[in-house]
Amino acid sequence: MTKIIIAILFILPSTIWGQTFTMPVRVNLDKSMRADRAPMMKLDRAGNIYIAWISGADGNGNGPISMAISNDGGETFSNQAVCSDAVCNSNFQRTAQFVIDTKSNIHLVWTGNRVNAQPDIWYTRSTDQGKSWTVPVSISDADDSSKYAQDFPSIACDSNDNLYVSYLDSRETQRMLSPNVHLYLTTSNDGGKSWSMHKKADVFTGGIGGTCECCAEKIACSPEGNLFIVFRSNINNVRDIWLARSTNRGISFEPPLKIVTGDWNINACPVSGPNIAIDRNSNAHIVWRDSRDDSAKIHLYYAFVPSASVTTPANQRFDAEGSQAPNYADIAISPSGNFRIIAYETFNYDMRYILVNGATPLVNNRPFNVNAGTTKSFASIQFGRDSIRYVCWQDSKSDAGDIYFMKEVSSLVVSPTNQVQLTKPVDAAQRVVQPITFSWSALSEANSYEFVLAETSNFMVALVDSLALKTTNILLKTPLVENQTYYWHVRENVGALKGSWSQTWSFTAHPLAGVRSQTTTTDADWSFYPMPLHSGIQRLHIIRSSDRGATLVIYDLNGKALSKIPLSNSPSQVVTIPHLASGTYYLDLGEASPQKKLIVAE
């Protein structure tokens, strides 16, 4: 494995409108004037950076897949070919799509031809950070039998390392059952060793329409395996954006939700697919292009879809000049969920950048200030854990087509001089009656406030983290354990800026009124916290409505009982649970007690 060493290690940053970028780093090693195209970037849980692209694409856009990996924050990149047989088509926004699971295994899919020249979806994986790869296999199901064309794959992975691949499928058109191609899904629960029978995902009410035949689709999932597939439809030549969702890991799909508020009627394929990111609350953030408002220009749109919403969301148009190229825009959400970034390409091959806090653009339609070539396209963006923004793209600076990487390191957190003053409950208050109202002083420049409650004064594990409160108080209904000491603090939000934290105050709680019931024999109403539980924390607070003994059983997603923990007859108690890897589990108290979902975060 060859390693590229950068002689100038980010010594000369350049700044534009408050944005500070590192010097661009050339990722690919090839200098043969061949076109390296269409990069895609991901990060693993350790913060290592992975970039895949099509290497030396021929005149038809086909070429082998290469991958570069950086273990030092983008200062150096290793380079290796994925597989000489992994020949991917890169036209019409196609590229190598991949995910990295919780064990840092890489799972990669792409469009390539079979021996009969039909396009197919291929898969390979690496368990050693790209040093070696499995032999590529087709993920076609038995009903396909190499007869029907598949295209535009996308891949996602949940916190239990289940894999989900969505793609466009022509089996219904080739069987003359439908005039449209359709969106399909296949899954793997054994790390890509086997794949399920494929499931149709664009289940339109009344069977109307299907998917646009040559627009890329994208899949994303929540940690527990709720699936979100965003795609462009074709319903009698209306080419709109829709969202297909599954809440049972792809077993079934709800009717798609229309995302656009206006119709784009075009008797052709726009060759412009959408993109999606899911935040930590399972809300969907979607970007796409269409020209419904201006037939001469294509515009960039954004929509926010709250979790489980069944209403077409408001559409926000960011750009005014309408100079966007058809290549899809990319979107990423910060780890805190406060910020999102959007990158897109203009018709003059410039890259533009949008940074948004809530509904407020902080950096809007500004070019990336990079010393690059005249052609820049296929921007791929990610947030690092430290909220530094990473971007890679296809560039003509040094060759017919090269892959470059850089970071934007300007801070998203700036502390205004004012500090919130806490008012109640007073510091060190004892046995505060529940439910508890917390309040603090107002600051004139604040747009909102962030309130955090924790069991420890270092706030390592937050029981409550309310990010954007519009008031100066919050009523806490979560039951707290009697005589346990809790800590809280508050800070202001001023646009994108965050104030310094207030002083940290503490208190202990009085038992919640009505928790103990001498007549209740089942736990019809019980709760626990913290939620989510962070991996490594092995304590759960259990609040029950009965005063009887019980057994807490922890199940995995396959229904296997992982642990059985006896509970005392106290309605409020702390139990020690075994170490649980990040993922989704279920808690059960038996009898008529409702089962509760437990999410373990990293």
N, C-alpha and C positions, 0 to 999 in steps of 0.2 A: 504494500500500500504506500503510495507516494504522498508526501505531505508538502503543501505549499506554505512557505514561510513569508510573511509580509514584512518587508524591510522597514516601512513607516507604519508604526503601530498606533494609529489614531492620534498622532501628535498634532495634527493641523486641522482641528474642527472648524467648520464654517457656520455662521449663524445668519438666519433670515427670519424676520418678524418674530423674534423670540425662540425660534427653533434652532437647535444645535445638532448638527449631523457630524458623524465621524467621516473620515475619508473613505470613499468606496473601496472595497476589497474585491478583487477578481477571484471568483470561486472556481471556475473551470480551468483545467490545465491545457486544454487543446488549443493550439495556435496554428492550425492548418488552414485557416480561412473557411472552415466548414461552419454551418449555422448550428449553434447550440441554442435550443429554444425552450420556451414555456416552462419556467421554473415553478416549483411548488415547495413551500417551506412549512415545517412543523417543528415543535419543541417537545422533548420528553420531560418527565417529571423532575429530572435532575437539572434541567435548563440547557441540555445539549441541543445544538441546532442542526437540523437535517434539511438539506435542499436536494430535490430531485429534478431532473430536466431531460429533454430529448437531445441526445448528443449527435451532432453531425447529420441533421435531417437532410434527406435527399429532396429531389424536386417535387416529390409527392407528399412531403412532410413526414416521411417515415425515418425512424432512427432508433438505435439502442438507447436504453435508459441508463443514465449515470446518476450517482448520488455523492454528495459531499457532506461530511459531518465535522462539526466543530465542537470540541470539548472545552474550549477556553473563551467562550463568549463571542466568537466571531473573529478572533485575531488570526487564527489559522484554520484551514479546512483540509481534511483528507479527501481524496478522490478515488472512486472505484466504479467500474461498470457493474450494474446490477446483474446482468446476464446477457451474454451475446445473443441469446434467443429472444430476449425481451424487447422486441421491435414494436415501437408504439407509434401510432399516427398522431401528429401534433396539429393538424388543421382544425379549424372551426372550434378553437378553445379546448381541444383535447390535450391532455398531458398525463403524466404519471400521477395518479392519486394514491396517497398513502396515509396510514395512521401509525401511531406508536402506542403499544399497549402498556399496562402498568409494570410489566417486566422488561420494558425497553426493547421488545421484539418489534420489528418493522413489518408491516403488512401492506403490500403494494398491488394495485390493480391498474389495468390499462386496456385500451382497444387495440387489437391486432388481428391479422387475418388468420383463418384456418387454411388447410390445404386446398379447400374448394373456393378460396378467396372471399368467403363470407366473413364479415367482421364479427369478432367474438370478444368476450371479456376474459382476460387472463389474470392469474394471481400467482404471486411468489412471496416468500417471507424470509427474513433473516433473524437469527437468534443471537448473533454475535456482532451487533452494531455495524452491519453492512459488509463484513469481511467475506461472508459466503451466503449463498442464497439457494433456496430449494428450486428444483426443476419447475418451470412455469407449467401451470395446469389450467385448463378451461374450467370455469365454474358453471357450465351449462347443466341443466337438469335433465332427467331421463326423458321428459316429454319433448325436449328440444332436439336431441339426437343429431346435432350439428346441421340442422336444416334451416334455422331461422337466424336472421342477423340481429346482433345486439351491439349497443353503442353507448358512448358517454357514461362510463361508470363513475361512481363516487363511493367512498368507503367511510365508515364510522366505527367506533369502538366504545363500549360502555365500561364502567368501573369494574365489572367482572370479566373483562376481556372477551365478551361476546362480540363478534364481528358482524357488520351489516353492510351489504353491497347493493346499491340501487343502480338502475341503468334503464335505457330505453330498449324496448323489445318489439320486433316486427312480426311475431308469430301470428297475431290476429289479422294483420294486413295480408300476409302471405297465405293464410288460410281463407282469405276473403270473408272474414267474420266482422271486420271493422275497416273503415277507410283510414284509420289513424294508428300510428304506433302508440305504445302505452308504457307506463312506468311500472317496473317490476322490482322485486326485492328478493335477495337470498341471504341466508344467515349461516353463521358457523359458531358453535359453542365449544369447539375443541381446538381453537387456535389456528383455524384454516385448514385442518386436515380433511375435513369433509364439509359439504354444503347442503343446505336444505333444498327441498323442492321450492321453486320460485313462486312468489306471491304477487298478485297484481295490486298495485298501490294507488293508482289514480281511479278510485271507484266513484265516478261521478253519479250523482242522483239522476235516475232515468237513463243511465248509460250514454249520455251525450258526450261527444268529442273524445279527445285523447291528448297526447302530448305533442308538442311541436317537434318535428322530425329531426332537426339538426341544431337544437339549442341544448347546451349542457345543463344538467340538473345537479343539485348538490344535496347531500344528506348530512345531518348532524344528530347527535343524541345527547340526552341528559345522562348523568352517572348511573341512574337506575334503569336505563334502557328505553325511555320514551323517545320515539323516533320522529324526526321532522325532515321532510323531503320537499324542497322548493323547486318548482319547475315551471316552464312556460307551456301553456296549453295550446291546443288547436281545436277550437270549437267553431266550425264553419268559418275558418280563416280569421277568427278573433284570437290574437296571440297575446294572452294575458298571463300574469304570474299567479300561481296557486300554491297552496301549502297542504301536503298530505301528512297526516299525523297518525301515529299508533301509540297507544298507552300500554300495550302488552308485548313489547319486544318484537313487533312485526307479525304477530299471529293474525291480526286483523287491522284494517285501516278505517278511520272515519271518512265520510265524504270530504273531499278537498275543500279548503277555505279559500275563497277568492281574496287576493291580496290587493289588487289594484282597484282604484275607485273610478277608473275610466277605461274604455275599451280601445285596444289598438287593433284595428281591422286591416290586415295586410295579406294579400294573396301570394305570399311567399314566406320563406323562413327568415326571420330576422338575424339568425346566427348570433344571438346575444342572450346568454343564459343568466340566471340570477345567482346570488350567493347568500349564505346564511351563517349566523353565529348564534349560539345559545348561551345565555348568561346563567349565573349560578342559581337563579330562581326559575329556570326552565322557560323564560320568556324568549321569544324568537326575534332576532334583528335581521332584516332582509334588505338587500340592495339589488337593483336591477336597472335596466335602461329600456325606455320606449319613447315613441314620438307621438303619443296620442294628443298632446297639447300643441304640437308644432310639427306639421308634416315634413318640414324641410330640415329639422334638426332632431337629434336624439338626445334625450335628457337623462340625468341620473336621479333615481328616486330611492327613498328609504321608507320602511314601515316597521313599526314596533308592534309585535303581536303578544299580548299577555298570555301567560300559560292558561290553556283550556278555553281561550276566547273563541267564540263562534261568530264574531262580527268582523266584517271587512274593516281593516284598520285605516286610520288616516294616512295619506301618502304625503311625504315631505320631499319637495324638489330642491336640491341643494344648488345646482349649477344654474347660472343665468344665460351663459353664452351658448350652451347646447352644442359643444364641439366634441362630444365623447365618441370614441371609437367603439366598435362592437365588442372587443374583448371584455370579459366580465370584470366588474369591480370586485375588490376584496374587502372584507370587513373583519374586525377583531374586537373583542371585548376585554377590558382590563380585568385583572384578577379580582379587584374590589367590586367590579360591576359598575363603577361610576362613569367610566369613560369608554368611548368606542372610537375607532379610527377606520376611515374608509380611504382606499387608494384606487385610482382609476387612470385610464389612459385617454388622451385626447387624439383627435384626428391628425394633428401634426406631430404625433409620437412623443408628446410630453407626458410626464407623470404628475398627477395632481393629488393633493392630500387634504383630508378633512379630519379634524379632531373635534369631537363633540362631547360635552358634558350635559347629560340630561337631554333637553331639546335645544340647547344653545351651542351653535358652532363656535369654537374658540379659534380654530384655524380653518379657514374656508376657501377651498379651491386655490390653494397656493401650490406652486411647483416645488417639487423636491429640489433643494439646492445642492445639486451634485455635479461634479466635474465628469460628465459622461458624454456619450456619443450623441449623434443627432436622432437616433432611433432608440426610444425606451418604451418597453411594453411589458405586459404580463406581470405587474407588480403583485407580490405576495407579501402579506404583512402578518405580524404576530406581536403580542405583548409578552415581554419577559416577566418573570416573577417580581422584579424590581420596578415594573411598569416602564422600563426602557422599551422603545418601539423598534422592532426589527423589520427591515424591508429588503427583499431581493427582487431582481428584475432581469429581463433580457435586454441587452445593450449592444450597440454597434461601436463602442469606444475603441476597442482594440482589434476587432475581428469582424467577420461577417455576422457573427452572433455570439455574444458571450453572456455569462451569468455573473452579476455583481451583487454585493451585499453591503449594507451599512446599517448604522444604528442612529436613532435620534435620542440623545441623552439629556435634553432639556427637561427640567423637573416638572412634574405635574402637581407637586405639593409645595406650596409657598405659604408661609405663616403670616397672616396679617398681625398687626401689633396688638389688637384687642383680644381679650380673653373672656370666655363665658364665665359668669359667676353662678355657682350652684346655690339654690335656695332651700329646697326640701326634698326628701327628709334630711334633717340636719346631720352634720358629720357625726359619726359614732353613735347614732340613734339606736336604741335597743328595743327589740320586740315591736317593730313597726307593724301596725295592723294592715292586713292584706284585704283587697287588692291595693297596691301602692301607687300613688301619683308622684312622679318625679317632676320637678320644675327648676327653671334656671332663668337668668336675666336675658333680656332681649338686646341684640346688637343691631344698630341701625343699618349697617351695610350687609347684614347676613341675608342670603337667599333661603337658607335652610340650616338645619343643625343635625349633627350625628351624635346619637346617644348609645353608649356601650355599657353593659352590665356584665360582670364576671365574678367568678369565685376567688380569683387571686388578684393581687394589686398590680401584677405585671400584664394583666389582660391577655394572657396567652391563649385562653379558651373563652370566647365570648358566649354567654348564655343568650344575650340579646344584642344585636347590632343593627340599629335603625339608622339608615344612611342619609335620609333626606326628609327630616321632619319639618313641616312648615310652621309648627307651633313651638312654644317654649315650655311644653310639658308633654308627658306621656303617661298613660295609665297602663300599668303592668298587670295583666291578668294571669300570667304564668305562675302557677303555685310555687312558692319558695319553701325550703325546709326550715323548720323551727330551729332557732338559735344558731343557724349557719351564718357566718359573716360573708357579706357580699360587698362588692366595690363597683362604683360607677363614675363616669366622667362624660363630658360633652365638649364638642368643638363646633365652630361655625363653618359654613360653606359660603364662599363668596365667588360665585361663578365657578371657575375651575380651581380656585384657590381654596386651601383648607387652613383654618385657623389653628393656633396652638391649643393643645388640650387644656381644659380647666384643671383645677385641683382635683385630686381623687378623694372622694368621700366614701365612707363605709357605713354599714348598718347591719342589724340582725332582724329577722322576721318573726312576727307572731304567727301562730298556726292560722291557716286560712279558715275562715268561718264556714262551718258546714262540712268540713272534710270528713269528720268522724260521724258515722251514722250507725247507731246500735241495731237498726232494723235491716240494714242492707246486707244481703248475703252474697251478692255477686258484684263484681267490679264493672258495672255497666258504664261507668264514666271514670276512666283512669288516664293518666298522662305520665310523661317522663321528660327529662331534659338532662344534658344539653342535646339539641338537635339542630344541625347535624353533630354527630360525635366525631371528634378528630382522632385519627389513628394514633394509637399509643396511650390514649386516655382509657382507663379501665373502670371508671365509676359512672353509674347511672343513678339519678334521683328518681324514685318512683313515688307518685302521688296517686292514692287509690280512694275509692268511695266506700270501701268496706273495712271492717276491723277483724277480718278472719285471716288465717294463714293461707298461703297460695304458693304456686310454683311458676316462676317466670321461665318460659322456654324461648330460646333464640333459634330461629330457622334461617337457612339460606334461601336463595331464590328457587332452588330445586325442591324445597320442602324438607330438606334434611335437618333434623334437630342437632344443633351444634353444642348447646349447653342447657342444663336445667338448674335453676337457682332457687332454693327455698326462700320464701318471703315470710317475715314475721307478721303478727297481727296488727302492726303499726300502720296507719294509713299514709305515713310519710317516712321514707327510709332511703338510705343510700346502699346500693349493692355493688359488689365487685364482679365484673364480667371478664371473660377471657379476652386476650388480645384478638381483635378482628381486623382483617385487612380492609382497605378501602372498598366500598361497595354498598349494596343494598341488602338489608336483612328484615325479618319480621319478628315482632315480639308478641307473645301470647300468654294470657293468664288462665286460659281454659274456660269451661262452662259457657256462660252467656257474655263473657267479656269480649269487647271488640279487639281484633288484632290490630297492632300498630306497626307502621313502617319505620325502620331505623336506617338512616343513611350515615355511613362512616366515610368521612372525608380524609384526604391525605394530611 
